[in-house]
Amino acid sequence: MRKRLFAALAAWLLVAAVVSPTSSAKEDKPVPPKLKVGDTAPDFKLQYFDGSDLKDVTLSQYRGKKNVVLAFYIFAFTGG
C-alpha cells in the first residue's frame, strides 16, 4: 500500500515538474493573495452526485443559513 502511494506521488511530482512552465527569476513576482483571512468567499458553482443524478450547488444557496467547509482530498476515489 505504501509503495503504491509513494509511486503515485513520485509519478505525480515528475509530471508536475515536466509540465510546469519555467520562467526567469526576473519575471517571477510574488502574486498577492486575492483572499485574506476574514474576507467573504466569492460565489462559486459546483456539481455533486446525489446517487442518481448530477446536481448544481452554489455557495450563495448556503450564505447566511449554514457554515460551509470546502476540503480537497488529493487521492480520494482513486483506488490507490
N, C-alpha and C positions, 0 to 999 in steps of 0.2 A: 504494500500500500504506500509506504513512504517513498520507495523507489519510483513508483509511477507518478506520485505527486511531484517529486523532485525533478523527474524527467520532463513532466509537463511544464513546470515552472521554468526550467532551463530552456526548453524549446520556445516558450513564450518570450523570454528575455532576449533570446537570439533573434527571433523575428522582429521584436520591437527595436533592437539595435540596428538591424539591417534596413528596416522600413523608415525609421525616423529620419527626418531631414537634418542635414548638417548645415551649419552656418558659421561664419567667422565670429570671433569673440567681440569684435567691434559692433556688430549688428545686434547682439543679444542685449536687450534692455529688459530689466525686470518689469513685468507687467503687473500693475497694481490690481489687487483682488477687486472684483466687481461687487461682491457682497462682503459685508463685515458683520461681526457678531452683533446681534440685536436688530439687523436690517430685516425688513419684511421680505419674505421669499417671493419671487415673481411667479405668476401663474404659469402652470405647465399642464400638458395633457399627456397621459399615458394610457396604454391598453392593458387590461388584465383578463385572465381567463377564469371564468366562474364555474368551470367544469363542463360546460356545454357550448359556450359561445364567447367570443372576444367582445369586451365592452370598454368604452372610453370612460376615464375618470379624470377630473381636473382638480387642482388644488383649491380652486375657488368654490367647489362644492362643499368643502370642509371648513373654509375660512370662517372663524368665529363660532364654529359649532363643536369641533373636536381638535385635539392635538394630532399632528401628523409627524411621523418619523419615517424618513426615507433612508433605506440601507441598501448597500450593494454587496452582494456575495460573489466573489470572483469565480469560484468553481461550483456555483450552485447548479444543479441539474445537469452536470457534465459527465457523470458516470465515472469520474476519476477519483 
